[in-house]
Amino acid sequence: MGVKILAVDDNQVNLKVVSAALSHVGYEVITAASGVEALKITEKIKPDVILLDINMPEMDGYEVCRRMRASASTAQTPIMMLTAHDSLEEKVKGFEAGADDYLTKPFQPAELQAR
């Protein structure tokens, strides 16, 4: 079984682009359209990596990240913020919430695959 990546974004086009970029090189991509859905998914499966958008309805990516860090099942799972927010302030907020990495959209598939 390959590496499982949970991609979380409320934009279906973004999820398709991420899925295509990562599935193409052998990763198993599971998608969630909201932070609430992502938290439910991580109760059932243990992804190897989590990609989080910031702007989502119900709960933003920062809060999702904080909750994942507080959960024993995802506390050590690598989390990357994958977002259009590219300011230093937003990046710092992502790292303070517990993110391990931060990549801005639009991204190059090769960079996402490498990270």
Secondary structure as the mmCIF struct_conf table of DSSP 4:
data_model
#
loop_
_struct_conf.conf_type_id
_struct_conf.id
_struct_conf.beg_label_comp_id
_struct_conf.beg_label_asym_id
_struct_conf.beg_label_seq_id
_struct_conf.end_label_comp_id
_struct_conf.end_label_asym_id
_struct_conf.end_label_seq_id
STRN STRN1 LYS A 4 VAL A 8
BEND BEND1 ASP A 10 ASP A 10
HELX_RH_AL_P HELX_RH_AL_P1 GLN A 12 SER A 23
TURN_TY1_P TURN_TY1_P1 HIS A 24 GLY A 26
STRN STRN2 GLU A 28 ALA A 32
BEND BEND2 ALA A 33 SER A 34
HELX_RH_AL_P HELX_RH_AL_P2 GLY A 35 LYS A 44
BEND BEND3 ASP A 48 ASP A 48
STRN STRN3 VAL A 49 LEU A 52
BEND BEND4 ILE A 54 ILE A 54
BEND BEND5 PRO A 57 MET A 59
HELX_RH_AL_P HELX_RH_AL_P3 GLY A 61 ALA A 70
BEND BEND6 SER A 71 SER A 71
TURN_TY1_P TURN_TY1_P2 ALA A 72 GLN A 76
BEND BEND7 THR A 77 THR A 77
STRN STRN4 ILE A 79 THR A 83
BEND BEND8 ALA A 84 ALA A 84
BEND BEND9 SER A 87 SER A 87
HELX_RH_AL_P HELX_RH_AL_P4 LEU A 88 ALA A 97
TURN_TY1_P TURN_TY1_P3 GLY A 98 GLY A 98
BEND BEND10 ASP A 100 ASP A 100
STRN STRN5 ASP A 101 THR A 104
BEND BEND11 LYS A 105 PRO A 106
HELX_RH_AL_P HELX_RH_AL_P5 PRO A 109 ALA A 114
#
